[in-house]
Amino acid sequence: MTSVSSPESAPNEPWGRVDDDGTVSVREGTEWRVVGQYPDGTPDEALAYFERKYADLAGEVSLLEVRHRRGGASAADLRQTAKGVRQRVAGASAVGDLASLEARLVALEAQLDEASAEQAQAAKEAVDQAVAQRTGIVEQMEQLAARDPQSIQWKQTTATMQSLFDQWQNHQTTGPRLPKSVSQALWKRFRDARGVLDKNRREFYAGLDATHKSARDVKTRLIERAEALATQGEDGISAYRALLDDWKRSGRAGKKADDALWERFKAAGDALYSARADRERAEAEESVGKIELKRELLVEARKIPDEKDLTAARAALTRIQRSWDEIGRIFPRDKERALDDDLRKIEQAIKQREESDWKRNSPEKKARQSEMSEQLAEAIAKLEAEEAAATARGDARAAKDAAEALAARKAWLSALGG
């Protein structure tokens, strides 16, 4: 019998031995256990064969320990693998310190048990958080579905719906796996809310299409009527403005259609306003000479207020006004208004002189003044008599009152020119 020490054994304490017939045994404590035979080789080759088996098992244990230290792997999976390795180590047909391997595996399994419990708790918390997150996505979709379809801005809402669906898919792909019953219930709620929104959106756009079609028809008829006004030229502007009011009330036909229809309608109106612009340009050109004539009349009219003879001033102004009217209208209107305002100032000055003269020389006024003068003269004569009588009888107070009243009447008479 030949004993050979393995690499893991201490000096003089071999882990394995080989009998003369090639039977190989491994030392376990103080006992030896046969692990197999290797009859066709030398004892060293026989022992090396079973030591390699031990090395393979030791490599698996070391790999498990490394994977556990590095983290990231499922502790439950590693624990299951470690149990399998420990079953192979127990009674393994290998030469080496099997007891040490088994001890390492026992210690590793204890660590993995603890890590597995921690990972299970973390996984539960992650699932709970994922359920809350996915429920939040569902509730946002349900809130959209609960809104009045007529108050929804569908372009923005459609983008929001797509964003929520993308979030849902991303959550399914990257998030933890939810319990099937929970996942299915949430998906049903999400799908139903999305279905309501899709239905409301289809109905909205169907109604919008009908509204747009109606508006297109109305606007097309308005365009035809506007284009028919072209033969009327400037005279058609009033009718075109009425059509424009109808256009504003006709509603929307969709941006692209509205833009195209408006171009046609506006072109019809531009033709009418172009006719008016042509007429105004012609009138403005014709008015150049008229403006000069009226300016010459203004130069002459500005001298009239200096005329002392009011009758002559009025006659001169009347002649100028007649010439002014004979020249005719001027375009543009703002220039005409400026010239008219200048002449009107002169007319106003003559009118004010006439009114003042009339007030001074009015027969009615003169008659009233004469009557008042006579009344004042009578009052003066009476007061003079009263003053003389009061003085004669020595009544100073009565004489004073009569004198004051007499002075006032004489002042009034003087103001009347009497």
Secondary structure, DSSP 8 states (H G I E B T S, - for coil): -EEE--TTS-TT--SEEE-TTSEEEEEETTEEEEEEE-TTS-HHHHHHHHHHHHHHHHHHHHHHHHHHHH--S-HHHHHHHHHHHHHHHTT-S--S-HHHHHHHHHHHHHHHHHHHHHHHHHHHHHHHHHHHHHHHHHHHHHHHHHS-GGG--HHHHHHHHHHHHHHHHHHHHHS----HHHHHHHHHHHHHHHHHHHHHHHHHHHHHHHHHHHHHHHHHHHHHHHHHGGGGGGGGHHHHHHHHHHHHHS----HHHHHHHHHHHHHHHHHHHHHHHHHHHHHHHHHHHHHHHHHHHHHHHTTGGG-S-HHHHHHHHHHHHHHHHHH---SSHHHHHHHHHHHHHHHHHHHHHHHHHHHHH-HHHHHHHHHHHHHHHHHHHHHHHHHHHHHHTT-HHHHHHHHHHHHHHHHHHHHTT-
